[in-house]
Amino acid sequence: MDAHRDAHADTTPDETTPETTPEDLEHVLAAARAAARPLARSTPAARADALEAVAGALEAARPELVALAAHETHLPQARLEGELTRTVFQARSFAAGLRDGSLTPTRVDHADPDWGTGPRPDLRRTVVPIGPVLVFAASNFPFAFSVFGGDSVSALAAGCPVVVKAHPGHPRLSLTTAQQVTAALSAVGFPDGAFALIEGVEASRRALTDPRIRAAGFTGSVRGGRALFDLAVSRPDPISFHGELGSVNPVVVTPAAWAERGAAVAEGWVGSLVLGAGQFCTNPGVVLVPDAEAFTAAVDLPAPGPMLNPGIVEGFVAAASDLGSQPGVRTAVEGEAGPDGAAARVFAVSAADVLANPHLLELEAFGPAGLVAGYSSEDELRAVLDVLPGQLTGTVQAGTDDPLAAEVGALLAEHVGRVVWNDWPTGVTVSPAQQHGGPWPATTTPTTTSVGTAAITRWQRPVAFQGFPATALPDELKD
């Protein structure tokens, strides 16, 4: 995963985007700090009301928001409609979890005079919000991973004030969305400072290093994310930095699957590869197959739709050129160019060349490009999987009676956050069981997820209360 994904969600300045002034940033951070205590003491029901209020406001503003998003991102209306629906559903899912108590995990150990290590006092553990959170919005999902995306929703659900650094790829949409959010929160009585938008590289860096910010979330490139991660952990008071950085999302086609339905697998891979012009963090950029020549012969590449912006196009072209120039790599298929000049491309390489140059598995071309790697034996396939860097997803395309596929799934699970069976990784369901994360360099915190209601745990920390009378306990810890 390299620098070419930077425009996905990075710190690259945009000349048309104003920078939040130091004075305005100070006001935002002071207000966030002032809001932290009342938000921390708010009830789960009150936070659920707030999330539902914002969801309703975004739904009511759907025509305006979708039109703005289409104008600024060039994404098709149907895709944006679906993404906004997902964003609203996500907020309501967190609200439901707050209401039923599933997002406030507790553990009660009653006093026990006969405990094995000696008399045990009454211990009760709950979670509390970590404090003001800084969110870096992404460009490729202008609703679901932007101003009121998963990071913002989960942090508000936890009771944390949120400061969002707008992405320069959709500034008007960011501002309009933020206005909807702040108005809805104010209408249900949330304090000023519960939510705010800032713009510009320098303002975001200052915010990240300010002691009033207690955690951060990021979706973007390895280079940009690593720079921000280093800032976050080099503070006098280091904070958690939850970054989603890069992934090539390998697909393994077993010999049994290839024999049974090879052409269908190739067609399915292409569909996932070029979906949304390849601008998905779960884009399956590497596929391991037993017959690379036959697989690439079955590939038919359509012209991609327009990409998000010229910076994305430039980064994609550079990344694809870098990938194609690696030892042993050849261009196998090239499709027609899309409206912005970018063409889908498929490269081919042998697994032996991958083992000689494992760096190939780190080269993410953020766009409609993929690498087909042919393996000559099961042992060679296992060897490639052993050198795989951390990934968001790994996919198994299996046959009907296929013991190798189960082993491949176990090997992938050593390196990825989500293992997919006979399906494709693009499309990440919002669900309590979802895991959208993985070992470095896929993320900076592989024990967490950025999608699904479990994302709330990134913005909570556990606290145990020992020997407290019932009258002094938090409500969720009372018998």
Secondary structure, 3 states (H helix, E strand, C coil): CCHHHHHHCCCCCCCCCCCCCHHHHHHHHHHHHHHHHHHHCCCHHHHHHHHHHHHHHHHHCHHHHHHHHHHHHCCCHHHHHHHHHHHHHHHHHHHHHHHHCCCCCCEEECCECCCCCCCECCEEEEEEECCCEEEECCCCCCCCCCCCCHHHHHHHHHCCCEEEECCCCCHHHHHHHHHHHHHHHHHCCCCCCCEEEECCHHHHHHHHHCCCCCEEEEECCHHHHHHHHHHHHHCCCCCEEEEECCCCCCEEECHHHHHHHHHHHHHHHHHHHHHHHHCCCCCCCEEEECCHHHHHHCCCCCCCCCCCCHHHHHHHHHHHHHHHCCCCCEEEEEEEECCCCCEEEEEEEEHHHHHHCHHHHHCCCCCCEEEEEECCCHHHHHHHHHCCCCEEEEEEECCCCCHHHHHHHHHHHCCEEEEEECCCCCCCCCCCCCCCCCCCCCECCCCCCCCCHHHHHHHEEEEEEECCCHHHCCHHHCC
